[in-house]
Amino acid sequence: MKGNYHLHLLLALATVLMMSGCASKEPLLSTERYNSSSIKVPFVAPRSDLCGATSIEMVSSYWQSITPYTPRLSQEELDARTLIPAKGGTLQVELMATARANGLLAYTLTPTLDALLQELEKQHPVIVLVNRSYSWYPLWHYAPVTGYNKKDQTILMHFSDRPNEAINIATFKRLWERSGNWGIVLIPPGYLPASASSKAFLRSAYDLEKTGMRDQAIIAYKSALQRWPKDIDILFALANAYYHSNKFTAAEKYYRKLLSIEPLHPLALNNLSDLLCHTGRHNEALKTIKKADSNNIEIQSIINATQKKILSGCTLQASPKK
């Protein structure tokens, strides 16, 4: 069963990635509709070449101060995971992986000022990458954005050696544009970025699951259903996560909820059949798998293999792990 499960999950992820793609750079929009905001992000003094680590540390401390979230990594571990000596700093992929290891979901911000201000208005700090120099001699720097002053038209940041530095919004745009307006929202599982789309959030939650934090990913999937209750991909990911955790009752619940919306979803029918087979319901498993059909050769081969297994007899699944 586990072999099939991994194939199903990889197919699901491939579908999500193809549907999500890379977010295109959109025009920076007007700031007039957003109110001023100020987020009380604890300030950490900069350490040489470690702006990535200190940015994670500051945002993690913020969430720790207002939610039950507890960071998983020490300052020394943050530094070791993010610093690439040959680069003299941190690449985005290391920053995001370290944030996940620290127990946070890493959501890549849509590269617009509009999305940034949406997050700030909801008291979500955003780590941005800026170039403090020229394109031909870049000085890259990560920093948490901590607010927006509508009257003065400034962005507040823990920019260097002082907290909440006010930077003219036109200057900020120029600095940020040099990185392609790259930014991330680090947020505890159970919370949703204000600007999130369902597909992009699912991708972020699945990235968290791939690190081995399946329980945290389940929390993230369930929080996503509060905003997108009929999203097929989120329901499928949640059901799979429960199934892989040997939580069969919960997995069955969400497979059936998905199938109530899309009755002929081939992988949901396949995985539910597999679950029924391994929980001693042979006849129901056979009846269910006969409904599954796909024009996709790889998916159909999985369905055929499951049907063959059911016809040859089902082995009862071991008790769920506690």
N, C-alpha and C positions, 0 to 999 in steps of 0.2 A: 504493500500500500504506500509506503513512504516514497518509493521510486516514482510511482504515478503522481503522488502529491506534489513532488518537486517539479515535475513536468507541467502540471496544471498551473502551479504558481508562477513558473517562468513564463508560461503563455499569457497568463493574466498580466504580468508585469510588462511584457512586450506590447500587449494591446494598449496599456496605459501610456507607455512611453511614446508609441506611435501617435496616439490621440493627443498627447500633451505637446510633444515637440519642444522646441526652444522658444521661450517667450520673445516676441519681437520687440524691438525698441520703439516705444510709442512717444508721441510728442509730449513734452513737459507741459502740464496743464495749468490753468489759472489757480492761484492759491486763495482767491477771494471767498470761496465757500467753506473754508476750513477755519475753525476757531483756534485761538492760541492754545498751546499745550505746554506743560512742563512735567517731565517724568523724573521722579526722585531716584535716579540710578546712582548707587554708591560709586564714588570716584576712587580709582586705583592709580597711583603714580606710575608713569611709564617706566618700562624696563627696556634696555637696549635690544633692538631687533625683535621685541616680543609684544608688539601692539596687537597681534592676533590673540595671544593668550590673555592679555590684560582686558581686551574687549569682551571675550567670553566670560572672564572672571567678573567683570562689572555687571554684565547683563544677568549672569547666574545669581549674583548677590541680590540684584533687584527682585528677581522672581522668588528667591528664598525669603525675602523680607515681607512679601505680600501673599504668598501661597504656601501650601504644604511641601512644595518642592525642596529637595535637598541635593546639592551638588555631589557628584560621585568622585570627582578628581580633586587632588590637592593642587596648590599653586605650582609645585614642582612638576607634577604630572602634566598639567596644562602646558607648561613651558617645554617640557621634553617632547610632547606630542606635536606641538605646532612649529617649533623652530627647525628650519632647514639651514644648517650652517652654510652650505654652498650657495644658497640663495640669499642669505642674510635676512631671512624673514619667513613668512608663511604664505603658502599658496591657498587659494580658496578651498580646494578639496580637503586639505588638511584641517583648515579651520572648521569646516562643516562636520568632518568626521570626528574631530575632537569635541565639538559641541554635543554631538549625539552620544559619544562615550560619557559625557558629563550628565546625560539624562535628559537632554533637551531635544525637541523636534526642530530641525533646521529647515526653514521654508525660504526658498529663494524669492526675493521680492520681484514683482513685475517692475521693470526698469523705468519707472516714471515718478515724477514728483507727486503726482496724484496718489499713487499707491503708498508712498512714504508718509504723506500727510494723513492718510486714512489710518495708518498704524499708530502714528503719534497721537491722533485724536482719541484713540482707544487705549492710550497709556501703554503701548507696546514699543519699547525702544528698538531701533533698527541699527545693525552694524553695517556701515558702508565702507567701500574701498575708494579712496581718493588718491589722486596724484598731486602732491604738493609742489611739484616742479614743472618741467616741460616735457613734451612728448619725446624729445630726443635725449632727455636726461631725467628719467622718471624717479620720483621719490614716493613710493607707494606707502600708504598708511591706512590701517583699519581704525575706525573710531565709532563709538556708539552715538547715534543721534538721539538727543534727549528732549527735544522740544521744538516749538515753532512760535515765534512772536509775530502775530498778524500785523499789529500796528507798526512795528519797526521793520517788518519784512526781513527777519533774520531767522536762521536755523541755529539751534543750540546743540552743541556737541561737547563731549569730553575729548577735545581735539588733540591736546598735547600735554602740557604740564599744569593746566588749570581746568577745573570742572565747568561745564556749561558755558563754554565760550560762545559768544554770539557772532555768527558769520553772516554777512550780507547774503541774501538769497541768490543774487546774481553771481557772486563769487563762488558760493557753494555749488551752483549748477555747473560752472566751468570746471571746478575741481572734480566733481562727481562724473561728469560726462566723459572725462578722460579714461575712466574705468568701464565705460559702457553702462553707467548708472547701476553698478553692481551693489546689491545689498541683501542681507538676510535678516529674517525675523527668527530669533531663537525663543521658543515658547514651550512651557511644560506640556506634556501630554494631557489632554483634557481641555485645552484651550485652543481657540482657533484664531489665526491671523485675520484681521479685519478685511484685508483685500484678497483673501484666498479664493481661488477657483477650486472646484471639487477635484479635478484631475491633478492639478499641481499639488494640492494638499495630500491626496492619496499617494502620490509619488514620494512625498516627504515622509509620510507615515510608514510606507513600505521600506524606505531606506532605514528607518529606525528599527523596524522588525529584522532587517538583514543583519544588524549588528548584534543580534541575540536578545534584544529587548522586546520580546514578543508581548509580554504583559502590558508594557507601556504602549506598544503599537495598538493593542486591542482597545486601550483607553482612548487613543487618538481616533481610531476608526469609529468608535461609538460616539465620540463627541462630534465627528463629522456628520453622522446621521441625524444629529439634532438640527443641522442646517440643511442637509440634503437627504431627507429620509427615504427617498425612493431611488437613490443612486445605485445602479446595478453593480458597478465596479467596487464601490465601497462595501456593499453587502457581501459580495463575493470574497473580497479580501478578509473581511471580519469572520465570515464562516470558515474560511480556510485556516485562519489563525487559531480559531477555537479548535478546529479539527486536529491541527498539528499539535495542539496543547493537550490532546486527549479529553477535551471538554465536549463530549459528543452531543449532549442535550442542547447546549448553546449553539453548536455548529449546525445541528439539524434545524433549529429554530430559524437561523438566518438563511440557510439554503432554501427553506420553505418560504420564507418571506420574499426572497429574491424571485422564486418561481411563481409566487402569486402575482408578481408584476410582469415577469417575462417567462411564461410557462415552458417555453422550449429552449431556454438557455442551455446549450449542450454541455458545458463544463460543470454547471451547477447540477444538472441531472446526473452527470457521470459521478461527481463527487458525493452527491447524496446517495446514489446507488451503492457506491463503495462503502459509505458509512453504514447503510442499512445491512449490507452484506456482512460487515465485520461486527455488527451488533446483533447478529442472529436472526435477521428478518429476510431470509432468502427470497421468499415469494414476492415480497414488496420490492426488494432490490431488483429482481428480474423484470417486474412490471415497470419500474421506473426507468431502467436502462434502455428498454425498448422504445422509449419516447425520445431518446437522445439521438441526434443526427447532425452532421456538419459537412459542409462543402470543403472545409479546410482539412487537407490530408492528414496533417499531424494530429489535429484534434480528433478526427475520426479514428485514427489508429489507437488513440488512448481509449476511446469509447469501446472499440472492438476488443481491446485487451481486458477491460473491466468486465464486459459481457462474458468473455471466455472464462474469466476467473469465477464469476457468479455461477455459470453453468457447470463448472467443475467442482463446485462446492465451496462454501465460505468457511474460513477459519475465524473463530471468535477472537475479537480484539482483547488484548490484555486490559486489566483495570487501568483507569486513567491515572496518570502520575499526579501526585499531590504537590 
